[in-house]
Amino acid sequence: MPSKTVIVASAVGLHARPATLISQAAAAFDDDIELSVEGGDAVDAASTLMIMTLGAAKGTVVTVTSDNADAVELIAGMIETDLDA
């Protein structure tokens, strides 16, 4: 299963705005996409609330996993972009 590990770039982490943008992008795929932080359970990337439960602040390492490599690349790219800019 393809996965990619990236670092959260948004200044205040994966709070409401970045989580919403990521979940909307993830929901556009038919495949399941999961996000996880070290030591934590994987969450559904298509859920804004579940993304926010990760508690991922700027600089947090997040792993994106899915059967769809394109989805992994898109979501990982969003996480490593400052979505608050």
PDB file with SEQRES, HELIX, SHEET and CRYST1 records, atoms N, CA, C and O in Angstrom:
SEQRES   1 A   85  MET PRO SER LYS THR VAL ILE VAL ALA SER ALA VAL GLY          
SEQRES   2 A   85  LEU HIS ALA ARG PRO ALA THR LEU ILE SER GLN ALA ALA          
SEQRES   3 A   85  ALA ALA PHE ASP ASP ASP ILE GLU LEU SER VAL GLU GLY          
SEQRES   4 A   85  GLY ASP ALA VAL ASP ALA ALA SER THR LEU MET ILE MET          
SEQRES   5 A   85  THR LEU GLY ALA ALA LYS GLY THR VAL VAL THR VAL THR          
SEQRES   6 A   85  SER ASP ASN ALA ASP ALA VAL GLU LEU ILE ALA GLY MET          
SEQRES   7 A   85  ILE GLU THR ASP LEU ASP ALA                                  
HELIX    1 AA1 ALA A   16  ALA A   27  1                                  12    
HELIX    2 AA2 THR A   48  MET A   52  1                                   5    
HELIX    3 AA3 ALA A   69  ILE A   79  1                                  11    
SHEET    1 AA1 4 SER A   3  ILE A   7  0                                        
SHEET    2 AA1 4 VAL A  61  SER A  66 -1                                        
SHEET    3 AA1 4 ILE A  33  VAL A  37 -1                                        
SHEET    4 AA1 4 VAL A  43  ASP A  44 -1                                        
CRYST1    1.000    1.000    1.000  90.00  90.00  90.00 P 1           1          
ATOM      1  N   MET A   1       0.858  -1.181   0.000  1.00  0.00           N  
ATOM      2  CA  MET A   1       0.000   0.000   0.000  1.00  0.00           C  
ATOM      3  C   MET A   1       0.900   1.239   0.000  1.00  0.00           C  
ATOM      4  O   MET A   1       1.745   1.381   0.883  1.00  0.00           O  
ATOM      5  N   PRO A   2       0.732   2.133  -0.971  1.00  0.00           N  
ATOM      6  CA  PRO A   2       1.559   3.338  -1.027  1.00  0.00           C  
ATOM      7  C   PRO A   2       1.367   4.229   0.200  1.00  0.00           C  
ATOM      8  O   PRO A   2       0.258   4.379   0.713  1.00  0.00           O  
ATOM      9  N   SER A   3       2.466   4.810   0.652  1.00  0.00           N  
ATOM     10  CA  SER A   3       2.394   5.772   1.748  1.00  0.00           C  
ATOM     11  C   SER A   3       3.517   6.785   1.572  1.00  0.00           C  
ATOM     12  O   SER A   3       4.499   6.541   0.871  1.00  0.00           O  
ATOM     13  N   LYS A   4       3.347   7.915   2.221  1.00  0.00           N  
ATOM     14  CA  LYS A   4       4.360   8.967   2.171  1.00  0.00           C  
ATOM     15  C   LYS A   4       4.339   9.685   3.505  1.00  0.00           C  
ATOM     16  O   LYS A   4       3.272   9.985   4.042  1.00  0.00           O  
ATOM     17  N   THR A   5       5.513   9.957   4.036  1.00  0.00           N  
ATOM     18  CA  THR A   5       5.636  10.667   5.295  1.00  0.00           C  
ATOM     19  C   THR A   5       6.081  12.093   5.004  1.00  0.00           C  
ATOM     20  O   THR A   5       7.054  12.319   4.285  1.00  0.00           O  
ATOM     21  N   VAL A   6       5.346  13.060   5.578  1.00  0.00           N  
ATOM     22  CA  VAL A   6       5.618  14.478   5.334  1.00  0.00           C  
ATOM     23  C   VAL A   6       5.548  15.248   6.649  1.00  0.00           C  
ATOM     24  O   VAL A   6       5.125  14.715   7.674  1.00  0.00           O  
ATOM     25  N   ILE A   7       5.965  16.495   6.601  1.00  0.00           N  
ATOM     26  CA  ILE A   7       5.943  17.371   7.779  1.00  0.00           C  
ATOM     27  C   ILE A   7       4.896  18.454   7.565  1.00  0.00           C  
ATOM     28  O   ILE A   7       4.843  19.081   6.507  1.00  0.00           O  
ATOM     29  N   VAL A   8       4.058  18.669   8.587  1.00  0.00           N  
ATOM     30  CA  VAL A   8       3.001  19.687   8.525  1.00  0.00           C  
ATOM     31  C   VAL A   8       3.640  21.070   8.382  1.00  0.00           C  
ATOM     32  O   VAL A   8       4.491  21.459   9.183  1.00  0.00           O  
ATOM     33  N   ALA A   9       3.218  21.803   7.353  1.00  0.00           N  
ATOM     34  CA  ALA A   9       3.783  23.124   7.076  1.00  0.00           C  
ATOM     35  C   ALA A   9       2.898  24.269   7.555  1.00  0.00           C  
ATOM     36  O   ALA A   9       3.404  25.367   7.786  1.00  0.00           O  
ATOM     37  N   SER A  10       1.596  24.049   7.710  1.00  0.00           N  
ATOM     38  CA  SER A  10       0.704  25.144   8.102  1.00  0.00           C  
ATOM     39  C   SER A  10       1.119  25.695   9.461  1.00  0.00           C  
ATOM     40  O   SER A  10       1.388  24.941  10.395  1.00  0.00           O  
ATOM     41  N   ALA A  11       1.167  27.003   9.555  1.00  0.00           N  
ATOM     42  CA  ALA A  11       1.677  27.686  10.738  1.00  0.00           C  
ATOM     43  C   ALA A  11       1.018  27.250  12.038  1.00  0.00           C  
ATOM     44  O   ALA A  11       1.684  27.179  13.070  1.00  0.00           O  
ATOM     45  N   VAL A  12      -0.255  26.963  12.007  1.00  0.00           N  
ATOM     46  CA  VAL A  12      -0.947  26.545  13.227  1.00  0.00           C  
ATOM     47  C   VAL A  12      -1.372  25.077  13.161  1.00  0.00           C  
ATOM     48  O   VAL A  12      -2.263  24.645  13.892  1.00  0.00           O  
ATOM     49  N   GLY A  13      -0.725  24.321  12.276  1.00  0.00           N  
ATOM     50  CA  GLY A  13      -0.996  22.889  12.204  1.00  0.00           C  
ATOM     51  C   GLY A  13      -2.261  22.570  11.424  1.00  0.00           C  
ATOM     52  O   GLY A  13      -2.794  23.408  10.697  1.00  0.00           O  
ATOM     53  N   LEU A  14      -2.728  21.340  11.593  1.00  0.00           N  
ATOM     54  CA  LEU A  14      -3.915  20.883  10.867  1.00  0.00           C  
ATOM     55  C   LEU A  14      -5.180  21.202  11.656  1.00  0.00           C  
ATOM     56  O   LEU A  14      -5.881  20.309  12.131  1.00  0.00           O  
ATOM     57  N   HIS A  15      -5.452  22.497  11.783  1.00  0.00           N  
ATOM     58  CA  HIS A  15      -6.676  22.947  12.450  1.00  0.00           C  
ATOM     59  C   HIS A  15      -7.803  23.011  11.417  1.00  0.00           C  
ATOM     60  O   HIS A  15      -7.689  22.398  10.355  1.00  0.00           O  
ATOM     61  N   ALA A  16      -8.861  23.719  11.696  1.00  0.00           N  
ATOM     62  CA  ALA A  16     -10.087  23.679  10.894  1.00  0.00           C  
ATOM     63  C   ALA A  16      -9.893  23.968   9.399  1.00  0.00           C  
ATOM     64  O   ALA A  16     -10.353  23.185   8.567  1.00  0.00           O  
ATOM     65  N   ARG A  17      -9.237  25.048   9.044  1.00  0.00           N  
ATOM     66  CA  ARG A  17      -9.142  25.400   7.617  1.00  0.00           C  
ATOM     67  C   ARG A  17      -8.322  24.377   6.831  1.00  0.00           C  
ATOM     68  O   ARG A  17      -8.821  23.847   5.838  1.00  0.00           O  
ATOM     69  N   PRO A  18      -7.077  24.076   7.237  1.00  0.00           N  
ATOM     70  CA  PRO A  18      -6.331  23.070   6.483  1.00  0.00           C  
ATOM     71  C   PRO A  18      -7.012  21.698   6.503  1.00  0.00           C  
ATOM     72  O   PRO A  18      -7.015  20.993   5.494  1.00  0.00           O  
ATOM     73  N   ALA A  19      -7.581  21.322   7.633  1.00  0.00           N  
ATOM     74  CA  ALA A  19      -8.256  20.019   7.726  1.00  0.00           C  
ATOM     75  C   ALA A  19      -9.438  19.956   6.769  1.00  0.00           C  
ATOM     76  O   ALA A  19      -9.683  18.915   6.161  1.00  0.00           O  
ATOM     77  N   THR A  20     -10.163  21.041   6.628  1.00  0.00           N  
ATOM     78  CA  THR A  20     -11.301  21.075   5.709  1.00  0.00           C  
ATOM     79  C   THR A  20     -10.836  20.944   4.264  1.00  0.00           C  
ATOM     80  O   THR A  20     -11.417  20.179   3.494  1.00  0.00           O  
ATOM     81  N   LEU A  21      -9.798  21.681   3.891  1.00  0.00           N  
ATOM     82  CA  LEU A  21      -9.283  21.602   2.525  1.00  0.00           C  
ATOM     83  C   LEU A  21      -8.780  20.191   2.205  1.00  0.00           C  
ATOM     84  O   LEU A  21      -9.021  19.669   1.117  1.00  0.00           O  
ATOM     85  N   ILE A  22      -8.085  19.586   3.160  1.00  0.00           N  
ATOM     86  CA  ILE A  22      -7.564  18.229   2.955  1.00  0.00           C  
ATOM     87  C   ILE A  22      -8.707  17.226   2.859  1.00  0.00           C  
ATOM     88  O   ILE A  22      -8.699  16.358   1.986  1.00  0.00           O  
ATOM     89  N   SER A  23      -9.686  17.339   3.746  1.00  0.00           N  
ATOM     90  CA  SER A  23     -10.797  16.373   3.730  1.00  0.00           C  
ATOM     91  C   SER A  23     -11.620  16.492   2.450  1.00  0.00           C  
ATOM     92  O   SER A  23     -12.093  15.483   1.926  1.00  0.00           O  
ATOM     93  N   GLN A  24     -11.796  17.703   1.944  1.00  0.00           N  
ATOM     94  CA  GLN A  24     -12.525  17.877   0.685  1.00  0.00           C  
ATOM     95  C   GLN A  24     -11.768  17.232  -0.479  1.00  0.00           C  
ATOM     96  O   GLN A  24     -12.378  16.603  -1.344  1.00  0.00           O  
ATOM     97  N   ALA A  25     -10.458  17.386  -0.500  1.00  0.00           N  
ATOM     98  CA  ALA A  25      -9.648  16.766  -1.556  1.00  0.00           C  
ATOM     99  C   ALA A  25      -9.690  15.246  -1.437  1.00  0.00           C  
ATOM    100  O   ALA A  25      -9.791  14.548  -2.446  1.00  0.00           O  
ATOM    101  N   ALA A  26      -9.613  14.733  -0.221  1.00  0.00           N  
ATOM    102  CA  ALA A  26      -9.636  13.280  -0.001  1.00  0.00           C  
ATOM    103  C   ALA A  26     -10.990  12.688  -0.385  1.00  0.00           C  
ATOM    104  O   ALA A  26     -11.053  11.577  -0.912  1.00  0.00           O  
ATOM    105  N   ALA A  27     -12.060  13.414  -0.128  1.00  0.00           N  
ATOM    106  CA  ALA A  27     -13.409  12.921  -0.425  1.00  0.00           C  
ATOM    107  C   ALA A  27     -13.647  12.785  -1.936  1.00  0.00           C  
ATOM    108  O   ALA A  27     -14.552  12.066  -2.358  1.00  0.00           O  
ATOM    109  N   ALA A  28     -12.849  13.465  -2.734  1.00  0.00           N  
ATOM    110  CA  ALA A  28     -13.006  13.392  -4.183  1.00  0.00           C  
ATOM    111  C   ALA A  28     -12.520  12.050  -4.751  1.00  0.00           C  
ATOM    112  O   ALA A  28     -12.812  11.715  -5.899  1.00  0.00           O  
ATOM    113  N   PHE A  29     -11.788  11.300  -3.950  1.00  0.00           N  
ATOM    114  CA  PHE A  29     -11.291   9.987  -4.384  1.00  0.00           C  
ATOM    115  C   PHE A  29     -12.232   8.900  -3.899  1.00  0.00           C  
ATOM    116  O   PHE A  29     -12.842   9.025  -2.837  1.00  0.00           O  
ATOM    117  N   ASP A  30     -12.351   7.829  -4.680  1.00  0.00           N  
ATOM    118  CA  ASP A  30     -13.158   6.682  -4.274  1.00  0.00           C  
ATOM    119  C   ASP A  30     -12.412   5.784  -3.291  1.00  0.00           C  
ATOM    120  O   ASP A  30     -13.017   4.933  -2.640  1.00  0.00           O  
ATOM    121  N   ASP A  31     -11.112   5.975  -3.187  1.00  0.00           N  
ATOM    122  CA  ASP A  31     -10.279   5.145  -2.324  1.00  0.00           C  
ATOM    123  C   ASP A  31     -10.232   5.685  -0.896  1.00  0.00           C  
ATOM    124  O   ASP A  31     -10.385   6.886  -0.671  1.00  0.00           O  
ATOM    125  N   ASP A  32     -10.021   4.792   0.059  1.00  0.00           N  
ATOM    126  CA  ASP A  32      -9.800   5.217   1.439  1.00  0.00           C  
ATOM    127  C   ASP A  32      -8.411   5.830   1.528  1.00  0.00           C  
ATOM    128  O   ASP A  32      -7.453   5.320   0.949  1.00  0.00           O  
ATOM    129  N   ILE A  33      -8.319   6.928   2.260  1.00  0.00           N  
ATOM    130  CA  ILE A  33      -7.044   7.603   2.493  1.00  0.00           C  
ATOM    131  C   ILE A  33      -6.949   7.810   3.997  1.00  0.00           C  
ATOM    132  O   ILE A  33      -7.875   8.330   4.620  1.00  0.00           O  
ATOM    133  N   GLU A  34      -5.833   7.404   4.572  1.00  0.00           N  
ATOM    134  CA  GLU A  34      -5.660   7.532   6.018  1.00  0.00           C  
ATOM    135  C   GLU A  34      -4.454   8.392   6.345  1.00  0.00           C  
ATOM    136  O   GLU A  34      -3.456   8.407   5.624  1.00  0.00           O  
ATOM    137  N   LEU A  35      -4.578   9.111   7.461  1.00  0.00           N  
ATOM    138  CA  LEU A  35      -3.487   9.922   7.992  1.00  0.00           C  
ATOM    139  C   LEU A  35      -3.150   9.394   9.374  1.00  0.00           C  
ATOM    140  O   LEU A  35      -4.032   8.965  10.118  1.00  0.00           O  
ATOM    141  N   SER A  36      -1.874   9.428   9.711  1.00  0.00           N  
ATOM    142  CA  SER A  36      -1.480   9.022  11.061  1.00  0.00           C  
ATOM    143  C   SER A  36      -0.245   9.795  11.497  1.00  0.00           C  
ATOM    144  O   SER A  36       0.564  10.236  10.681  1.00  0.00           O  
ATOM    145  N   VAL A  37      -0.130   9.941  12.809  1.00  0.00           N  
ATOM    146  CA  VAL A  37       1.072  10.504  13.413  1.00  0.00           C  
ATOM    147  C   VAL A  37       1.713   9.389  14.224  1.00  0.00           C  
ATOM    148  O   VAL A  37       1.044   8.434  14.618  1.00  0.00           O  
ATOM    149  N   GLU A  38       3.003   9.514  14.471  1.00  0.00           N  
ATOM    150  CA  GLU A  38       3.716   8.464  15.195  1.00  0.00           C  
ATOM    151  C   GLU A  38       3.064   8.194  16.547  1.00  0.00           C  
ATOM    152  O   GLU A  38       2.825   9.110  17.334  1.00  0.00           O  
ATOM    153  N   GLY A  39       2.786   6.935  16.793  1.00  0.00           N  
ATOM    154  CA  GLY A  39       2.186   6.535  18.062  1.00  0.00           C  
ATOM    155  C   GLY A  39       0.680   6.691  18.110  1.00  0.00           C  
ATOM    156  O   GLY A  39       0.063   6.399  19.135  1.00  0.00           O  
ATOM    157  N   GLY A  40       0.075   7.147  17.023  1.00  0.00           N  
ATOM    158  CA  GLY A  40      -1.373   7.364  17.005  1.00  0.00           C  
ATOM    159  C   GLY A  40      -2.064   6.447  16.023  1.00  0.00           C  
ATOM    160  O   GLY A  40      -1.431   5.840  15.160  1.00  0.00           O  
ATOM    161  N   ASP A  41      -3.369   6.356  16.168  1.00  0.00           N  
ATOM    162  CA  ASP A  41      -4.180   5.561  15.254  1.00  0.00           C  
ATOM    163  C   ASP A  41      -4.380   6.321  13.944  1.00  0.00           C  
ATOM    164  O   ASP A  41      -4.363   7.551  13.920  1.00  0.00           O  
ATOM    165  N   ALA A  42      -4.565   5.592  12.881  1.00  0.00           N  
ATOM    166  CA  ALA A  42      -4.858   6.196  11.583  1.00  0.00           C  
ATOM    167  C   ALA A  42      -6.275   6.746  11.584  1.00  0.00           C  
ATOM    168  O   ALA A  42      -7.177   6.165  12.188  1.00  0.00           O  
ATOM    169  N   VAL A  43      -6.465   7.874  10.901  1.00  0.00           N  
ATOM    170  CA  VAL A  43      -7.791   8.483  10.790  1.00  0.00           C  
ATOM    171  C   VAL A  43      -8.152   8.664   9.323  1.00  0.00           C  
ATOM    172  O   VAL A  43      -7.277   8.686   8.457  1.00  0.00           O  
ATOM    173  N   ASP A  44      -9.428   8.793   9.054  1.00  0.00           N  
ATOM    174  CA  ASP A  44      -9.957   8.988   7.708  1.00  0.00           C  
ATOM    175  C   ASP A  44      -9.647  10.408   7.230  1.00  0.00           C  
ATOM    176  O   ASP A  44     -10.077  11.385   7.843  1.00  0.00           O  
ATOM    177  N   ALA A  45      -8.903  10.512   6.138  1.00  0.00           N  
ATOM    178  CA  ALA A  45      -8.530  11.825   5.611  1.00  0.00           C  
ATOM    179  C   ALA A  45      -9.715  12.579   5.016  1.00  0.00           C  
ATOM    180  O   ALA A  45      -9.608  13.776   4.752  1.00  0.00           O  
ATOM    181  N   ALA A  46     -10.838  11.906   4.800  1.00  0.00           N  
ATOM    182  CA  ALA A  46     -12.024  12.572   4.263  1.00  0.00           C  
ATOM    183  C   ALA A  46     -12.881  13.184   5.364  1.00  0.00           C  
ATOM    184  O   ALA A  46     -13.965  13.696   5.083  1.00  0.00           O  
ATOM    185  N   SER A  47     -12.420  13.143   6.610  1.00  0.00           N  
ATOM    186  CA  SER A  47     -13.170  13.692   7.743  1.00  0.00           C  
ATOM    187  C   SER A  47     -12.394  14.833   8.395  1.00  0.00           C  
ATOM    188  O   SER A  47     -11.326  14.620   8.968  1.00  0.00           O  
ATOM    189  N   THR A  48     -12.936  16.036   8.303  1.00  0.00           N  
ATOM    190  CA  THR A  48     -12.301  17.201   8.921  1.00  0.00           C  
ATOM    191  C   THR A  48     -12.091  16.968  10.413  1.00  0.00           C  
ATOM    192  O   THR A  48     -11.007  17.227  10.935  1.00  0.00           O  
ATOM    193  N   LEU A  49     -13.111  16.486  11.093  1.00  0.00           N  
ATOM    194  CA  LEU A  49     -13.011  16.285  12.540  1.00  0.00           C  
ATOM    195  C   LEU A  49     -11.961  15.252  12.904  1.00  0.00           C  
ATOM    196  O   LEU A  49     -11.226  15.430  13.876  1.00  0.00           O  
ATOM    197  N   MET A  50     -11.882  14.168  12.132  1.00  0.00           N  
ATOM    198  CA  MET A  50     -10.884  13.139  12.425  1.00  0.00           C  
ATOM    199  C   MET A  50      -9.469  13.670  12.205  1.00  0.00           C  
ATOM    200  O   MET A  50      -8.557  13.341  12.964  1.00  0.00           O  
ATOM    201  N   ILE A  51      -9.284  14.483  11.179  1.00  0.00           N  
ATOM    202  CA  ILE A  51      -7.958  15.089  10.946  1.00  0.00           C  
ATOM    203  C   ILE A  51      -7.574  15.956  12.134  1.00  0.00           C  
ATOM    204  O   ILE A  51      -6.431  15.922  12.591  1.00  0.00           O  
ATOM    205  N   MET A  52      -8.527  16.729  12.633  1.00  0.00           N  
ATOM    206  CA  MET A  52      -8.239  17.614  13.765  1.00  0.00           C  
ATOM    207  C   MET A  52      -7.889  16.832  15.030  1.00  0.00           C  
ATOM    208  O   MET A  52      -7.158  17.337  15.882  1.00  0.00           O  
ATOM    209  N   THR A  53      -8.405  15.596  15.164  1.00  0.00           N  
ATOM    210  CA  THR A  53      -8.087  14.806  16.356  1.00  0.00           C  
ATOM    211  C   THR A  53      -6.637  14.337  16.377  1.00  0.00           C  
ATOM    212  O   THR A  53      -6.149  13.889  17.415  1.00  0.00           O  
ATOM    213  N   LEU A  54      -5.939  14.433  15.243  1.00  0.00           N  
ATOM    214  CA  LEU A  54      -4.525  14.066  15.222  1.00  0.00           C  
ATOM    215  C   LEU A  54      -3.689  14.992  16.103  1.00  0.00           C  
ATOM    216  O   LEU A  54      -2.644  14.595  16.618  1.00  0.00           O  
ATOM    217  N   GLY A  55      -4.155  16.227  16.271  1.00  0.00           N  
ATOM    218  CA  GLY A  55      -3.398  17.195  17.059  1.00  0.00           C  
ATOM    219  C   GLY A  55      -2.073  17.555  16.396  1.00  0.00           C  
ATOM    220  O   GLY A  55      -1.088  17.841  17.076  1.00  0.00           O  
ATOM    221  N   ALA A  56      -2.054  17.540  15.073  1.00  0.00           N  
ATOM    222  CA  ALA A  56      -0.819  17.764  14.329  1.00  0.00           C  
ATOM    223  C   ALA A  56      -0.491  19.252  14.221  1.00  0.00           C  
ATOM    224  O   ALA A  56      -1.146  19.990  13.486  1.00  0.00           O  
ATOM    225  N   ALA A  57       0.523  19.677  14.954  1.00  0.00           N  
ATOM    226  CA  ALA A  57       0.982  21.059  14.927  1.00  0.00           C  
ATOM    227  C   ALA A  57       2.010  21.222  13.810  1.00  0.00           C  
ATOM    228  O   ALA A  57       2.436  20.244  13.195  1.00  0.00           O  
ATOM    229  N   LYS A  58       2.399  22.461  13.558  1.00  0.00           N  
ATOM    230  CA  LYS A  58       3.445  22.710  12.553  1.00  0.00           C  
ATOM    231  C   LYS A  58       4.680  21.891  12.943  1.00  0.00           C  
ATOM    232  O   LYS A  58       5.096  21.891  14.102  1.00  0.00           O  
ATOM    233  N   GLY A  59       5.258  21.195  11.960  1.00  0.00           N  
ATOM    234  CA  GLY A  59       6.444  20.401  12.211  1.00  0.00           C  
ATOM    235  C   GLY A  59       6.167  18.951  12.573  1.00  0.00           C  
ATOM    236  O   GLY A  59       7.094  18.145  12.648  1.00  0.00           O  
ATOM    237  N   THR A  60       4.895  18.607  12.800  1.00  0.00           N  
ATOM    238  CA  THR A  60       4.535  17.227  13.114  1.00  0.00           C  
ATOM    239  C   THR A  60       4.716  16.349  11.883  1.00  0.00           C  
ATOM    240  O   THR A  60       4.400  16.759  10.766  1.00  0.00           O  
ATOM    241  N   VAL A  61       5.222  15.146  12.092  1.00  0.00           N  
ATOM    242  CA  VAL A  61       5.395  14.184  11.007  1.00  0.00           C  
ATOM    243  C   VAL A  61       4.091  13.415  10.843  1.00  0.00           C  
ATOM    244  O   VAL A  61       3.584  12.825  11.797  1.00  0.00           O  
ATOM    245  N   VAL A  62       3.548  13.427   9.617  1.00  0.00           N  
ATOM    246  CA  VAL A  62       2.288  12.756   9.301  1.00  0.00           C  
ATOM    247  C   VAL A  62       2.527  11.778   8.152  1.00  0.00           C  
ATOM    248  O   VAL A  62       3.214  12.097   7.182  1.00  0.00           O  
ATOM    249  N   THR A  63       1.949  10.583   8.278  1.00  0.00           N  
ATOM    250  CA  THR A  63       2.041   9.591   7.213  1.00  0.00           C  
ATOM    251  C   THR A  63       0.692   9.481   6.518  1.00  0.00           C  
ATOM    252  O   THR A  63      -0.343   9.319   7.165  1.00  0.00           O  
ATOM    253  N   VAL A  64       0.715   9.569   5.196  1.00  0.00           N  
ATOM    254  CA  VAL A  64      -0.479   9.446   4.356  1.00  0.00           C  
ATOM    255  C   VAL A  64      -0.425   8.067   3.694  1.00  0.00           C  
ATOM    256  O   VAL A  64       0.591   7.691   3.109  1.00  0.00           O  
ATOM    257  N   THR A  65      -1.538   7.313   3.793  1.00  0.00           N  
ATOM    258  CA  THR A  65      -1.580   5.958   3.253  1.00  0.00           C  
ATOM    259  C   THR A  65      -2.869   5.743   2.471  1.00  0.00           C  
ATOM    260  O   THR A  65      -3.943   6.166   2.901  1.00  0.00           O  
ATOM    261  N   SER A  66      -2.757   5.082   1.319  1.00  0.00           N  
ATOM    262  CA  SER A  66      -3.917   4.749   0.502  1.00  0.00           C  
ATOM    263  C   SER A  66      -3.493   3.730  -0.550  1.00  0.00           C  
ATOM    264  O   SER A  66      -2.305   3.596  -0.844  1.00  0.00           O  
ATOM    265  N   ASP A  67      -4.453   3.018  -1.112  1.00  0.00           N  
ATOM    266  CA  ASP A  67      -4.168   2.142  -2.239  1.00  0.00           C  
ATOM    267  C   ASP A  67      -3.933   2.948  -3.512  1.00  0.00           C  
ATOM    268  O   ASP A  67      -3.389   2.428  -4.486  1.00  0.00           O  
ATOM    269  N   ASN A  68      -4.338   4.210  -3.506  1.00  0.00           N  
ATOM    270  CA  ASN A  68      -4.224   5.083  -4.668  1.00  0.00           C  
ATOM    271  C   ASN A  68      -2.991   5.989  -4.508  1.00  0.00           C  
ATOM    272  O   ASN A  68      -3.006   6.913  -3.695  1.00  0.00           O  
ATOM    273  N   ALA A  69      -1.943   5.729  -5.270  1.00  0.00           N  
ATOM    274  CA  ALA A  69      -0.702   6.503  -5.169  1.00  0.00           C  
ATOM    275  C   ALA A  69      -0.919   7.979  -5.503  1.00  0.00           C  
ATOM    276  O   ALA A  69      -0.265   8.844  -4.921  1.00  0.00           O  
ATOM    277  N   ASP A  70      -1.827   8.276  -6.433  1.00  0.00           N  
ATOM    278  CA  ASP A  70      -2.110   9.674  -6.777  1.00  0.00           C  
ATOM    279  C   ASP A  70      -2.734  10.405  -5.596  1.00  0.00           C  
ATOM    280  O   ASP A  70      -2.417  11.567  -5.341  1.00  0.00           O  
ATOM    281  N   ALA A  71      -3.615   9.727  -4.880  1.00  0.00           N  
ATOM    282  CA  ALA A  71      -4.241  10.324  -3.698  1.00  0.00           C  
ATOM    283  C   ALA A  71      -3.194  10.598  -2.624  1.00  0.00           C  
ATOM    284  O   ALA A  71      -3.212  11.647  -1.980  1.00  0.00           O  
ATOM    285  N   VAL A  72      -2.291   9.657  -2.437  1.00  0.00           N  
ATOM    286  CA  VAL A  72      -1.219   9.839  -1.449  1.00  0.00           C  
ATOM    287  C   VAL A  72      -0.402  11.074  -1.799  1.00  0.00           C  
ATOM    288  O   VAL A  72      -0.134  11.901  -0.928  1.00  0.00           O  
ATOM    289  N   GLU A  73      -0.008  11.210  -3.044  1.00  0.00           N  
ATOM    290  CA  GLU A  73       0.810  12.351  -3.472  1.00  0.00           C  
ATOM    291  C   GLU A  73       0.075  13.677  -3.292  1.00  0.00           C  
ATOM    292  O   GLU A  73       0.656  14.652  -2.815  1.00  0.00           O  
ATOM    293  N   LEU A  74      -1.208  13.713  -3.674  1.00  0.00           N  
ATOM    294  CA  LEU A  74      -1.975  14.956  -3.551  1.00  0.00           C  
ATOM    295  C   LEU A  74      -2.123  15.374  -2.092  1.00  0.00           C  
ATOM    296  O   LEU A  74      -1.827  16.515  -1.735  1.00  0.00           O  
ATOM    297  N   ILE A  75      -2.580  14.456  -1.254  1.00  0.00           N  
ATOM    298  CA  ILE A  75      -2.821  14.793   0.150  1.00  0.00           C  
ATOM    299  C   ILE A  75      -1.501  15.116   0.863  1.00  0.00           C  
ATOM    300  O   ILE A  75      -1.434  16.065   1.643  1.00  0.00           O  
ATOM    301  N   ALA A  76      -0.467  14.338   0.599  1.00  0.00           N  
ATOM    302  CA  ALA A  76       0.848  14.619   1.204  1.00  0.00           C  
ATOM    303  C   ALA A  76       1.331  16.013   0.796  1.00  0.00           C  
ATOM    304  O   ALA A  76       1.861  16.760   1.619  1.00  0.00           O  
ATOM    305  N   GLY A  77       1.145  16.351  -0.467  1.00  0.00           N  
ATOM    306  CA  GLY A  77       1.544  17.672  -0.946  1.00  0.00           C  
ATOM    307  C   GLY A  77       0.791  18.794  -0.245  1.00  0.00           C  
ATOM    308  O   GLY A  77       1.356  19.850   0.042  1.00  0.00           O  
ATOM    309  N   MET A  78      -0.469  18.561   0.024  1.00  0.00           N  
ATOM    310  CA  MET A  78      -1.267  19.573   0.730  1.00  0.00           C  
ATOM    311  C   MET A  78      -0.762  19.747   2.161  1.00  0.00           C  
ATOM    312  O   MET A  78      -0.670  20.871   2.656  1.00  0.00           O  
ATOM    313  N   ILE A  79      -0.437  18.643   2.823  1.00  0.00           N  
ATOM    314  CA  ILE A  79       0.027  18.724   4.211  1.00  0.00           C  
ATOM    315  C   ILE A  79       1.347  19.468   4.305  1.00  0.00           C  
ATOM    316  O   ILE A  79       1.571  20.209   5.262  1.00  0.00           O  
ATOM    317  N   GLU A  80       2.223  19.282   3.328  1.00  0.00           N  
ATOM    318  CA  GLU A  80       3.515  19.947   3.393  1.00  0.00           C  
ATOM    319  C   GLU A  80       3.501  21.338   2.756  1.00  0.00           C  
ATOM    320  O   GLU A  80       4.553  21.905   2.462  1.00  0.00           O  
ATOM    321  N   THR A  81       2.294  21.884   2.544  1.00  0.00           N  
ATOM    322  CA  THR A  81       2.102  23.246   2.051  1.00  0.00           C  
ATOM    323  C   THR A  81       1.427  24.055   3.149  1.00  0.00           C  
ATOM    324  O   THR A  81       0.556  23.534   3.846  1.00  0.00           O  
ATOM    325  N   ASP A  82       1.811  25.319   3.319  1.00  0.00           N  
ATOM    326  CA  ASP A  82       1.147  26.163   4.312  1.00  0.00           C  
ATOM    327  C   ASP A  82      -0.213  26.566   3.757  1.00  0.00           C  
ATOM    328  O   ASP A  82      -0.319  27.513   2.978  1.00  0.00           O  
ATOM    329  N   LEU A  83      -1.251  25.840   4.164  1.00  0.00           N  
ATOM    330  CA  LEU A  83      -2.605  26.089   3.654  1.00  0.00           C  
ATOM    331  C   LEU A  83      -3.258  27.318   4.276  1.00  0.00           C  
ATOM    332  O   LEU A  83      -4.382  27.672   3.919  1.00  0.00           O  
ATOM    333  N   ASP A  84      -2.565  27.965   5.195  1.00  0.00           N  
ATOM    334  CA  ASP A  84      -3.074  29.205   5.790  1.00  0.00           C  
ATOM    335  C   ASP A  84      -2.518  30.431   5.088  1.00  0.00           C  
ATOM    336  O   ASP A  84      -2.936  31.553   5.375  1.00  0.00           O  
ATOM    337  N   ALA A  85      -1.580  30.229   4.171  1.00  0.00           N  
ATOM    338  CA  ALA A  85      -0.919  31.358   3.500  1.00  0.00           C  
ATOM    339  C   ALA A  85      -1.841  31.999   2.482  1.00  0.00           C  
ATOM    340  O   ALA A  85      -1.456  32.963   1.821  1.00  0.00           O  
TER     341      ALA A  85                                                      
END                                                                             
